[in-house]
Amino acid sequence: MPAELQSLYGKARITTCLHTRVELKANRAADQLSAQLEGIWAQARLEKTLLNFKRKQSTPEQPLEKPGKLEPSVKLSDALDLYLRLKGKNKAKSFLVYTHRNVGYAIECLGDASIPELGRTAAGKFRDHLIGKGLTTSSIKRVFATVRAAVNLAISENGLACTNAFTGTFIPDVGEKKIRPPISPDDILKIQNECLLLDDDARWLIALISDTGMRLAEATGLSVNDLKLEAAIPYIELKPHPWRPLKTSKSERLIPLVGASLWAAKRATESAASNILFPRYTSTQETNSNSASAALNQWMRPRLPEGSVIHSFRHSMRDRLRAIECPADIVDAIGGWVTHGVGHAYGSGYPIDVMHRWMSRVALFDTK
């Protein structure tokens, strides 16, 4: 803390966690934090100058403002609006829904509180409020992650000198976590055979996911141009669209087409009346993956073991590749999962023929 400002803030040092053990990332985060602090110090020096001026001009009948009153009043609702404005651009509708919901939980519990006035007890009260609503540990952690991110952004953008009350809150194990079981190869083959028999757009979507491990929203939001069926090795070029962004940067990838997924890609392309591959669930404005999930799960429910859903195909693809001893980083490349480690951030990834070689080994039948 700059010496001339220590009396204003009442402390000589600020300590915070950079949330990484990688030296390169730590240095980068420290540089960014230092730049933000310099802006805060500049604002604080200006406020101190104004305060000194007011002290000189004041009379006994005009009491001085205390330094603590200089903090801007930024409320939780302000943090929500700022977060959606800066982070919500080109995000899926689901991002807006769960961000409104999660920060709304905080406002429901704490009122539209001023962020600088929130203390550690507020975070504990909020945690207990979520437990009382019946949320599980994993759900509470997700809610806290959203609120923490929104408040962090508000603190940074408004140059607040306070800490984030929602950081480091202990969350106990509560509720019963739902474990989605993977689907066995025998059950996958049974579903794929029924998809071939019914041969309609909903079954094409299921079959496409079954042998690619894509997320439902990824598959539902495909365009015809994303399918490279004329290539020597047919594949999907998965990329974001205005109607369907991707979950993470690693989600953008190439996926070889094999087995039932290759059949489904061909049938959907042949039947496409526009560039949208699955118009029942997708338009040029948005992708309605929730509607697709409800319809597809309803059809699959009596045909699969209890608890299996459309997303279970994604879990199963990881198990199927693991069963043939596919290297973990190739599995991550196929599924768009994050591979940890600095070295994995460099290069252009695995060639399509390498991924195809492994994918071909898990295809349950040849549709050619």
C-alpha positions, 0 to 999 in steps of 0.5 A: 500500500502506498505510504501516503494512502495507508492512513486512508485505508487503515492497512499497510499491505494487501494480500490476495490469492492469484489462484494458480501455481503456474509461475507464468500465469501468476506473473501475468495475473500479478501484472494485471492486478498491479495495473488495476491497483495503480488505477485505484491508488490514483483515484484514492490520491485524488480523493485525498487531495479533495478531502484535504481541500475540504478540510481547509475550507470547512468550519466547525458547523461543516463537519468533514466527511470520513474517508470510509464514505468515499467508497462508491455505492455499488449494489448487487444489482449493479454487479449483475447488470455490469456482468451481463453487459460485459460478459454476456455478449455472444453467450447462450440464452442459458448464460443469461438465465442462470446468471440472473437466477444465481445473483437473484438468489443473493439479492433474495437472501441479502437484499440489494446490498452494497458490495463494500458493506458485505462482510464474511457473515453475509456469505455464510448467511447466503450459503445457509439460505441455499442449503435451506432451499434444498440445493446440493453442494455442487449446485451451491458451488456453481451459484457461488461461482457466478456471484463471486465472478459478478462481484469480482468484476464490479470491484475491479471495474469500479475501483473498490478497495473492499474484498469479495465477501463470497471468496473462500466460503466453506461449503459442506457436503449436503444433498444427494448428488445425481450421478449420470451413469454411462450407457453400455456399448450394448445399449448404445448399439440398441439405440443406434439400430432403432435410430436407423429404423425410424430414420427421422431428424430426432433420431439423426440427432441422437445417432450423431451424438452417440458416436461423437460424444458431442454436447447436445447444444453443440450438435443441435446448433450445427450448420450444414457447412460444419459437416465436411462429408466430402473430405477423405476422412469425413468430419465435423468442424465444430465452431461457434455460431450467432445462434449457438456459442460454444461452452469453452474455447476448447470446445472448438474442434474437429470431430471425425465421423464414424459409425452411426454418427457418419450415417446420421450426418449424411441423412441430415445433410441430404434432408436439409432445406437450409443451412441449419442442420436441425431446424426443429430445434434451431433457428438463425436466432437461437438454439433451443437445446432444452426443448431437444433434451426434453423430447429426446430423453422422453423417447430414450427413457424406456429404452435405456437403464434408469438415469440415462439421458442424452448427455450420458452418450458423452460420458460413455464416449470417454469410457469407450475411448478409455477402454481401448487405452486411447491416450488421455490428451487425444480423448480430451481433443475429441471431446473438447475437454481441457487438458491441463499443463502448459505444454498443451496450450501450444501447437495446433492439436492432433491431425484428423487422421490420428483422431479418426484412427481411435474413433474408428475402433469404438464405432459399434458397426459400419454403416457404409 
